[in-house]
Amino acid sequence: MFLLKTLFKVFVILPLVAVASFKATAMILAQVSYSASQNWWIPILVSVIASLAYLIWDGKREKDCFRKHAISMNIIPEYVASYGENGIAIDKTNSKVFAGRIGKGKVLEFHDVSSIEWEDFSTGNHMKYLIHLNTKDFDFPRISVGFSSNRSVREEAYAKLRAALNIN
């Protein structure tokens, strides 16, 4: 589902944002002065800025969506690391961690996590970075959280999780 959402954003929404901002800027410039309508670099620049602004806004919206889901699971997140619908939310005051996907994740007490580890593996020409939480739960002995091609977020989440769990 995440792949479909991403493809939809890249091939439908992003071009719509770029074309709409290009047309709007070109129309405004054409009404303001005649010579400005022949300078296409201004609408192109505005189109690129609007596309980047959309991508930044969408990334923050996804992180807020994960944060709201963690709050609905009775976690008060002090730290959130997410990539799409995957992520980790740490609540140090209540000694809880939420790990996994939105709708399929698991809330764990700190004492339920026996160890954590990370894994890097390639799928074709694409790297996938994972954090594995080994638990004492019989039904969920291992929970994996993926940070696809985003190593720095995974490393920061691993360090924060390690510090919260007091694992050396």
C-alpha positions as CSV (number, residue, x, y, z in Angstrom):
1,M,0.0,0.0,0.0
2,F,2.9,2.4,0.8
3,L,4.3,1.7,-2.7
4,L,1.0,2.6,-4.3
5,K,0.7,5.8,-2.3
6,T,4.2,6.8,-3.2
7,L,3.8,6.1,-6.9
8,F,0.5,8.1,-6.8
9,K,2.2,11.0,-5.2
10,V,5.2,11.0,-7.6
11,F,3.3,10.4,-10.9
12,V,0.0,12.2,-10.2
13,I,0.1,14.7,-7.4
14,L,3.6,16.1,-7.9
15,P,3.1,16.8,-11.6
16,L,-0.2,18.4,-10.9
17,V,1.4,20.7,-8.3
18,A,4.2,21.6,-10.7
19,V,2.0,22.3,-13.7
20,A,-0.6,24.3,-11.7
21,S,2.1,26.5,-10.1
22,F,3.8,27.0,-13.5
23,K,0.5,28.0,-15.1
24,A,-0.5,30.3,-12.3
25,T,2.9,32.1,-12.2
26,A,2.9,32.4,-16.0
27,M,-0.6,33.9,-16.0
28,I,0.3,36.4,-13.2
29,L,3.5,37.5,-15.0
30,A,1.7,37.9,-18.3
31,Q,-0.8,40.2,-16.7
32,V,1.8,42.2,-14.9
33,S,4.2,43.0,-17.8
34,Y,4.6,41.9,-21.4
35,S,8.4,41.3,-21.2
36,A,8.0,39.1,-18.1
37,S,5.8,36.7,-20.0
38,Q,8.8,35.8,-22.2
39,N,11.0,34.9,-19.2
40,W,10.1,31.3,-18.5
41,W,12.7,30.8,-15.8
42,I,10.5,32.5,-13.1
43,P,7.5,30.0,-13.5
44,I,10.0,27.1,-13.7
45,L,11.6,28.2,-10.5
46,V,8.3,28.7,-8.8
47,S,7.2,25.2,-10.0
48,V,10.3,23.6,-8.5
49,I,9.9,25.4,-5.2
50,A,6.2,24.4,-5.0
51,S,7.1,20.8,-5.7
52,L,9.8,20.8,-3.0
53,A,7.4,22.4,-0.6
54,Y,4.8,19.7,-1.3
55,L,7.4,16.9,-0.6
56,I,8.4,18.5,2.7
57,W,4.8,19.0,3.8
58,D,3.9,15.4,2.8
59,G,6.9,14.0,4.9
60,K,5.8,16.0,7.9
61,R,2.2,14.9,7.4
62,E,3.2,11.2,7.4
63,K,5.2,11.7,10.6
64,D,2.3,13.4,12.3
65,C,0.0,10.6,11.2
66,F,2.3,8.1,12.8
67,R,2.5,10.2,16.0
68,K,-1.3,10.4,16.2
69,H,-1.6,6.7,15.8
70,A,1.0,6.2,18.6
71,I,-1.1,8.6,20.8
72,S,-4.2,6.6,20.1
73,M,-2.3,3.5,21.4
74,N,-1.8,5.3,24.8
75,I,1.8,6.2,24.0
76,I,2.9,9.8,24.7
77,P,5.7,10.0,22.2
78,E,8.9,11.8,23.3
79,Y,10.7,10.5,20.2
80,V,9.2,9.4,16.8
81,A,11.1,8.0,13.9
82,S,9.0,7.0,10.9
83,Y,9.4,6.1,7.3
84,G,6.0,6.0,5.6
85,E,3.7,3.8,7.8
86,N,6.6,2.1,9.6
87,G,8.2,3.6,12.7
88,I,9.1,3.6,16.3
89,A,7.6,5.9,19.0
90,I,9.3,6.0,22.5
91,D,7.5,7.0,25.7
92,K,10.2,7.2,28.4
93,T,7.8,8.5,31.1
94,N,5.5,5.4,30.9
95,S,8.4,3.0,29.8
96,K,6.7,2.0,26.6
97,V,7.6,1.7,23.0
98,F,5.4,1.4,19.9
99,A,7.1,-0.4,17.0
100,G,5.8,-1.4,13.6
101,R,3.3,-0.3,11.0
102,I,0.2,1.9,11.6
103,G,-2.6,-0.6,12.4
104,K,-0.2,-3.6,12.7
105,G,2.3,-2.4,15.3
106,K,2.8,-3.5,18.9
107,V,3.0,-1.6,22.1
108,L,5.7,-3.0,24.4
109,E,6.9,-2.3,27.9
110,F,10.6,-1.6,28.2
111,H,11.1,-4.8,30.2
112,D,9.4,-6.9,27.5
113,V,12.2,-6.1,25.0
114,S,15.1,-8.4,25.5
115,S,17.5,-7.1,22.9
116,I,17.6,-4.9,19.7
117,E,19.7,-5.3,16.6
118,W,19.9,-3.7,13.2
119,E,20.3,-5.2,9.7
120,D,21.2,-3.9,6.3
121,F,20.3,-5.8,3.2
122,S,20.0,-5.1,-0.4
123,T,17.0,-5.9,-2.6
124,G,18.4,-5.4,-6.1
125,N,19.9,-2.0,-6.3
126,H,17.9,-0.8,-3.3
127,M,19.1,-0.9,0.3
128,K,16.7,-1.6,3.2
129,Y,17.7,-0.7,6.8
130,L,15.9,-2.5,9.6
131,I,15.7,-2.5,13.4
132,H,14.7,-5.7,15.1
133,L,13.2,-5.8,18.6
134,N,13.5,-9.2,20.2
135,T,10.8,-9.6,22.8
136,K,9.7,-11.9,25.6
137,D,6.2,-12.2,24.0
138,F,5.4,-15.7,22.8
139,D,3.0,-14.4,20.0
140,F,5.4,-11.7,18.8
141,P,9.0,-12.9,19.5
142,R,10.5,-10.4,17.0
143,I,9.2,-7.1,15.7
144,S,11.0,-5.5,12.7
145,V,10.7,-1.9,11.6
146,G,12.0,-0.9,8.2
147,F,13.6,2.4,7.2
148,S,13.9,1.8,3.4
149,S,17.0,3.6,2.0
150,N,17.1,6.0,5.0
151,R,20.1,4.9,7.1
152,S,20.5,8.1,9.1
153,V,16.9,7.9,10.5
154,R,17.4,4.2,11.4
155,E,20.7,4.9,13.1
156,E,19.2,7.7,15.2
157,A,16.2,5.6,16.1
158,Y,18.4,2.7,17.1
159,A,20.6,5.0,19.3
160,K,17.5,6.5,21.0
161,L,15.9,3.1,21.5
162,R,19.1,1.7,23.0
163,A,19.4,4.7,25.4
164,A,15.8,4.4,26.4
165,L,16.1,0.6,27.1
166,N,19.5,1.0,28.8
167,I,21.1,-1.6,26.6
168,N,24.9,-1.4,26.3
